[in-house]
Amino acid sequence: MRGFKSENIMEDKVPGHGRPTVKLRRYRWLFIAAALWNWLVALISLVADEEIRSLLRMPPGADSLNLHLSISCICLLGIGYYWVAKDVSRNHAIVRLGIIGKVAVFSILLGHAIRGDIPYTLAAPGVIDLVFAVLFLEFLMRMHSAEGAATNDTDLGS
């Protein structure tokens, strides 16, 4: 269409300025925030697990091995989110894995709260993971749509 310029989220720079587009900056910050969130959760779990359990009147953890394995997985996913932030056009498999993981975390925490295994206050941060999952899904849908639009623009000779 004449006068219509399709928004191409894949365009990494504002033409003539060398700055990232607003949408790409938003997505970069999304994945930086996700990485920081994961690292914060891991750090708090590492240094304050016993204190949190005591404060919430929960029994001590069965062993430190499971805690440390969980912390390492949380940190590794944080590294993955950081990699996505460095180049949002790549590493989309990490984003898909993040969606699955964050929905799982929310579901597991909510399920344990409903069963009475943990207080709802401990499950509440899982809502943040659920929000990240929704935002990750929106990112993938927009990226997929932009890739399709770029292909269509090329096919039409635009």
WOFENWO-V540726 format. One record per pair of residues at least 24 apart in sequence whose ideal C-beta (glycine too) atoms are under 8 Angstrom apart, sorted by the first residue. I is the first residue (numbers start at 0). J is the second residue. Records with the same first field share a line. If there is no record, write none. Layout:
I=J ; J
This chain:
5=148 ; 152 ; 157
6=145 ; 148
7=145 ; 148 ; 149 ; 152
8=141 ; 142 ; 144 ; 145
9=88 ; 142 ; 145 ; 146 ; 149
11=88
22=141
23=87
26=84 ; 87 ; 138
27=84 ; 85 ; 87
28=84
29=84 ; 131 ; 134 ; 135 ; 138
30=80 ; 81 ; 83 ; 84 ; 87
31=80 ; 81 ; 84
33=77 ; 80 ; 97 ; 131 ; 135
34=77 ; 78 ; 80 ; 81 ; 84
35=77
36=77 ; 127 ; 131
37=73 ; 74 ; 76 ; 77 ; 80
38=73 ; 74 ; 77
40=73 ; 124
41=70 ; 73 ; 74 ; 77
44=69 ; 70 ; 73
45=70
51=121
55=117 ; 118 ; 120 ; 121
56=118
57=117 ; 118 ; 121
76=100
87=138 ; 142
88=142
91=139 ; 142
94=135 ; 138 ; 139
95=139
97=131 ; 132 ; 135
98=132 ; 135 ; 136 ; 139
101=128 ; 129 ; 131 ; 132 ; 135
102=128 ; 129 ; 132
104=128
105=129 ; 132
